[in-house]
Amino acid sequence: MNILENKKVIIIGDRDGIPGEAIKACVETVPSAEVLYASTECFV
């Protein structure tokens, strides 16, 4: 059982950390997880 099974996910990545698209690629490996929104922001 995966913690993301049957979950809807909102992803906010960091430009100087882990980008949102990289996190999205990992979440998409769980077949039943649904990515609703993914973005990379710059927090200064």
KEKE-3310 file (N, C-alpha, C; in steps of 0.2 Angstrom, whole numbers, plus 5000, padded with zeros to 4 digits):
npx = (5004:5003:5006:5000:4990:4974:4973:4971:4982:4991:5004:5018:5033:5050:5060:5074:5075:5068:5060:5043:5039:5047:5043:5030:5033:5037:5025:5016:5020:5012:4998:4984:4984:4981:4986:4982:4986:5002:5016:5031:5038:5046:5053:5057)
npy = (4994:5011:5028:5037:5032:5032:5046:5064:5076:5091:5100:5110:5116:5121:5133:5134:5122:5107:5105:5107:5099:5088:5082:5079:5069:5059:5056:5052:5039:5031:5023:5026:5039:5056:5070:5086:5099:5106:5115:5126:5137:5153:5157:5170)
npz = (5000:4996:5001:4993:4986:4978:4980:4978:4972:4975:4969:4974:4969:4972:4965:4968:4974:4974:4959:4953:4942:4943:4955:4951:4942:4950:4958:4948:4946:4954:4951:4954:4959:4957:4949:4952:4951:4947:4950:4949:4959:4964:4979:4988)
capx = (5000:5006:5003:4997:4985:4968:4973:4972:4988:4993:5012:5021:5040:5054:5065:5081:5075:5065:5055:5037:5038:5051:5039:5025:5035:5037:5019:5013:5021:5007:4992:4978:4985:4979:4989:4977:4990:5009:5020:5037:5038:5052:5051:5062)
capy = (5000:5017:5033:5042:5028:5035:5053:5070:5079:5098:5100:5117:5115:5127:5134:5132:5115:5102:5108:5104:5094:5082:5079:5076:5063:5053:5055:5049:5032:5028:5023:5029:5045:5061:5077:5091:5105:5106:5122:5128:5144:5156:5160:5174)
capz = (5000:4995:5005:4988:4983:4978:4983:4973:4974:4973:4970:4973:4969:4973:4960:4971:4978:4969:4954:4953:4937:4946:4960:4948:4938:4955:4960:4942:4946:4957:4946:4957:4962:4952:4950:4950:4949:4948:4948:4952:4961:4967:4985:4990)
cpx = (5004:5002:4999:4991:4978:4968:4974:4978:4989:5000:5014:5029:5043:5059:5072:5081:5073:5059:5049:5036:5042:5047:5033:5027:5035:5030:5015:5015:5016:5000:4986:4978:4984:4982:4984:4981:4997:5012:5026:5037:5045:5050:5057:5061)
cpy = (5006:5023:5038:5038:5032:5042:5058:5074:5086:5099:5108:5115:5121:5127:5132:5125:5110:5105:5104:5098:5087:5078:5076:5070:5057:5051:5051:5041:5028:5029:5026:5036:5050:5067:5082:5098:5104:5112:5122:5135:5146:5159:5164:5178)
cpz = (5000:4998:5000:4985:4984:4981:4977:4976:4971:4974:4969:4974:4970:4968:4962:4974:4973:4965:4954:4948:4939:4951:4957:4944:4943:4957:4954:4942:4950:4953:4948:4959:4956:4954:4948:4948:4951:4946:4951:4953:4964:4973:4988:4996)
residu = (MET:ASN:ILE:LEU:GLU:ASN:LYS:LYS:VAL:ILE:ILE:ILE:GLY:ASP:ARG:ASP:GLY:ILE:PRO:GLY:GLU:ALA:ILE:LYS:ALA:CYS:VAL:GLU:THR:VAL:PRO:SER:ALA:GLU:VAL:LEU:TYR:ALA:SER:THR:GLU:CYS:PHE:VAL)
# end
